[in-house]
């Protein structure tokens, strides 16, 4: 049994084709005994795990890569495999897509408590570690990662090594940063390509026609397999999730109407809130709530976006540039900052306010728009900025939108 897994592991390592290391490597504390990598499908979790294993200067037989699907197909118990591997001198065990394994939390707890193994595992964003019965939070160090940032995409396309910048650095020194960066590349030579194709590492510029097919397959698998399994969604209701994705494509974020959405897919409001929550956990949606509102499952979203702009181009018949701009901004900040929508709502009615579009970390207010966007909405607000598309270098309180792609 273990010999078969070791052959599979060796084959996986040999077939690893990329040397490019994502930002994950700079974020993870590899000294921890139990490490979880959470993220949406297609962002490079498997590649990261294999790259890490390959980098370890230990004998091949002492490191093992397995997938949940392989274990389930072979009717193998995770703890039994780990125990046998440990007895033979195993040091590092990697388990990919662990959320497919029933009661994986209990087995990880046993491995952690009883065996001298370092374990890394990956799983879907929909994985509910926070509520795991085995209380993995006391044992596992869990990281949530996203797809390629604009910076990473540029590194892959240009071969340049590019720095990341903190939000504070961008806010305070964006003119100097943009000036330095644009001496190395022209951002708008790659900007549209990134928005349409660049979030997923499997993009190949020479095979654009296959990219949208892979994106659709990724989303279908997330809905039909991951979400349906984790949240016990009956097959007859899975179609409702797909319909909801299509409807959000057709809706402008500022015109979000919960009652009409629920009526169109013939479900009640509470069920709709649940479906939105599921799709958010699966990283198909990004939800923004109002400032000072709770983030519970039945709180009305202030705005709802597809999780990355590649999904807009893959799923939507028409492209709203305003939605794309805001979607990019939310995507690049949402995993690392407290992000709220600065608009006033009453039920399904929107009332314009002079508060800007987004409030970040309860400190910075950002208004998103094109190069001619004015400061009218935010002129009296401290720490407020216009984030403008179609400009290479900003000035004062006007910051280029593309520069927010350098936060990770």
C-alpha positions, 0 to 999 in steps of 0.5 A: 500500500505505501509502496504504491503511494511512494511511486505516485509521489515520486511520479508527481515530483518528477512531473513538476514543470515550473520553477516559479515560486509564488508568494506563498513561500514568503508567507508560510512558517515551515517550522510548524508541525501542521500547516494548512493551505486553503485557497480556491481551485486552480491557484497553485496549491498543488504546485506549491506543495510539490515545490516545497517537498522537492526543495527538502534535502532529505531522502525521497523515501522520507517525503510523501505526497498523496491526494485525497482522491487517491486515498479514497479510490484505494480505500485507504485510511489517512492515519494508517498511511501516516503511521506506516510511513512514520514507522519507516522513517518518514519525515514530511507528509503532504495531503492534497485536497484533504477536504474530500476525506470524511472526518479528516479533522480527527485523523489530522489530530491523531497524526499530530498528537501521536506521530513524529511527522510534519504534515502539510495539507491543502483544501478548498476555501469552503473547508470549515476549519473554524468549526472543526470538531477536532479543534485543529485551530490549536494545532494547525497553522492555516493560510488562505491564499489567492490567485496570481496578483498583478505583480506575480503575473508581470513577473511571469510575463516579463521575467523581472523580479518585482517587489511587493509594497504595503498598503501604507507604502502605496498610499504615502509613496505611490508616485515614487513607487509607480515611477520606479516600476514603470521604468521596468515595464509598461503596465498597460501592455499587460493590464487587460491581459491580466484582467481577462486571463491572469489570475490563474497560474495555468494560463498559457498565452499561446493557448488562450482558447483553452483557458476559458474552458479550464476556468469553467471546469474549475468553477463547475468542480467547485460547485458540483463537488466541493460545495455540494459535498461540504454543505450537503447540497442536494443535486437538484439544488446545485443548479440554483447555485449555477443560476445565481452565478449567471444572474450576478453576471447580469447585475451591476453591483450597485443595483443588487436586489435580493428580493428579485434575485430570490424570485428569479431562481425561485427560492426564498431570501434566507436560502439565497443568503445561504447560497451567496455564503456558500459561493463566497466560501468557495471563492466564486463570490466576494461579499462586501458588507456595509460599514458597522454591519455584521458579517453573519450569513443572513446579513444583506451584502452591500455589494457582490462581485465575482471573486476575480475578474477572469470569472467576469470574462469567462461567464458574463455576456457583457463587461461593465468596466466599472464592475471590473475596476471595483472587482479587481480592487476587492480581489487584491485587498479582500484576503488581507484587509478589512474591507467594507462598502461605503454606501447607505442601504435600506432593504433593497434601495440604494441611497447615494452617499458622499463617503466613497466606494470602500473603507479599508481597515477602518482608516482609508477611504477609496473612490474607484473610477477612470482617469478623470474621476473627481474627488467630489464624493470624498473631498471632505473625508480624511485619508481619502483617495481616488483610485484611477484606472488608465493612469500609469503614475498618480499624483497627490491623492490620486493613485493608479489602480494597477498599483494595488496589484503589488500588495502580494 
